[in-house]
Amino acid sequence: MRIAIFENIMTPGGHEVDFNRILSEELQRLGHEVVFYVPEDFVFALDYHTRVVRLRKQVVSYTNVKGLKRLWYTVRRERRRQSWYRQLYAAARAGEFDALIIPTSTYRYLRALQHNVLRHSPVPVIFILHGINPGEAPKFLQAADNLRDCPNIRPTVLTFTDNIFGEKRPHIRTIYPPTFTPRDVDPAEFAQQPNDVLTIGFFGQYRREKHLEAFLDVYLQGHYTRPVKLLVQGATMHPEDAEDFERIIVKYQGKGIEFLHKGLIGAEWQRAILSVDALLMPYSAPRYRYHWGGMLFTAIGYHKPVVASDDMNPEVFETYHIGETFRSGDMTDLRRALEHFINTYDATHYADELDKASAAYAPEAFAARIEKILLTQ
């Protein structure tokens, strides 16, 4: 099949970029041809080594836009979306591709279809939603229900259940998300050698909701019976975040904690993850119950055990013992989990469970599920 991927979200890095890479590379491994359709000014963070078709109309960014201006930008963004949909419909009618995937969608993407000819697409169109929270569920279900008579429109939710808060629809698909795996670096080069020091990594974009400072205080208060080192990597998007992260670095540097204030992408990111023994995800937020965790699925794909909040995709931890969890927001329980994980690390065997989890959520299995949705009426 000739499969088109329509992307209109520009980001300098992150899991959205690697998610598109999974779709592109794994679908090609299954024998399909992949082409990206993007707005005319779209800038790729990675070269996916595929053909690119540019649509008329530019991306509308909300960056540093507030107040009434933001409302106007919202209207502009919706108009652009309607235009892109019409162009994609024309391309489908012209036989330019056999299927279309919109990789990062929301209920708004589906709602916009009600006023657009793309709802009558002659080829299957998959809208991938990366989770649905309780507040979004009614809006999503309503938007999906309004498209129930459009057989080629196939809303697909990445989740660990077969329903949306108890609701099922025959035209709504639910599938597991994929793990992120090293694609530019050979993991064998980083095979863990016997080492007295356990290296634990805290990675990702620095955001205040992750409560990094509170976590570092708890980590330093722990009593550990084996040598341990913590690596904290943070990428910052805004000047105020960068300033706050630098303040934290000055405060905690040299206390058995190493900092890296830098965005990582591609092979550099992969090497950083492979260089540690385990990953910490001590941040808590209600949305982690409903949206799959990019760092958790990085840990699984890279075979790294974890310490994570119990609101981080609890279904995964109920099925696979891939690390330790603590009660969300409970710093005392976080300290307990850290001490137990670190002090029993050498006697605990996480490898088998990580193997099982990585097989269940493997990128190639994910691509096969996407292919099945495209091929099944």
Steps between C-alpha positions, in 0.01 A plus 500: 500500500595862454448648846495875560580652839363850554700692763440862593654516850852643492727415792879512536505151648320274740289191478275637224799501268598143585137385480485615138827320440352177635202532268715578199771238547285215626235541231775500239638179653158348439540585133301822479605826337484799736468867404464800732249777430585817693421875493711704261728642772534183706851432635590138580702428815615173342546386142263204463648420157162502330336705230342824625201685354441855620145632537396860457462711817749536782510370856336720766702496823368598845850564636500816719144586386251604772162663553276599210785446257506134598127475422563646156784253447262217593263611225788521254623154597154352443478662157841360408392154615191517281717597204749218560214251530359611165841466336544152647158400372593621151824300516311188607248546218789540256644166613816642652480262797302197619470593868556799726624521859475809719744401777421744783131588514243628748121511502533839328649331194193275479259783572647697210415213264128561544539811284748359251484281191782281638235314704405338167858390431522220241792348697533402869602786732637418846487775762733396785416639844770451763254456785166637616451659843162513679435861398569430133308171480148640441629740233698225331211253504262763362739593221556131418127424509437777248731312262356152552359498145842575352656151473842620389544730802661284770566667838771300677583552868832391654394341827525184708128420507240413237266784593485874572390523865261210446378622162555294186433583136553266204667776300743601780815289519714462813859374477816491712761773445850406377828504685781728390814309410858594403503536122834670429720339764586136560394411858774235509755782516347600834472155652525558873839405634542405866500832682490581867304821437134479404417783257143621499366746243234769523428615144266721307368851457525706818155603618406624844222242535770234527603644840867437433627690804278306742617177343868592531451576871340159553774327302775662707326402825497131409718237667667284236705189561680509165668777298256689279520798265215710362506660154241776445446613141262783426396674181332839540267672254452839668744751658329483841533120504866521401568751777326283759684188389836680521412608854440135592829394341694753708322385816556124458811465283779300664281296734529174311272644232611579145298744287464540125303809392458417136241372259590162356376346178581204279819307570604739779176431689532127443856490633397691810221254583721198429774637726294466822386193691148612592256787452312708754157653431398653833266762355128473564202637309146368440555499124756220530215259580340565164787586264778252445834604646767568241782453748347178638480356150855615437609310811324184381641528149851552634460224764551734796320434831325800653380675812174677417191656653206259523290725276738433210309253280408269791380225264858446387630446854205273582609273216880522508739538795739741329591708803358662811214745544409742777176672597449804282608819676618318814862601555540260793394209284726622222795481739396145596475397134840652417674331790342163423577524128861606546586274794347186344596575141768231475269230640191591296455362151305740280640375168238229436210735567654768281535242222129414527390863507723599209357214293140597577554866414760456225502756216460226240193367684359853510550544126325167437201620703487822298520300178210282614283807567577631151418169333191401699163649416 
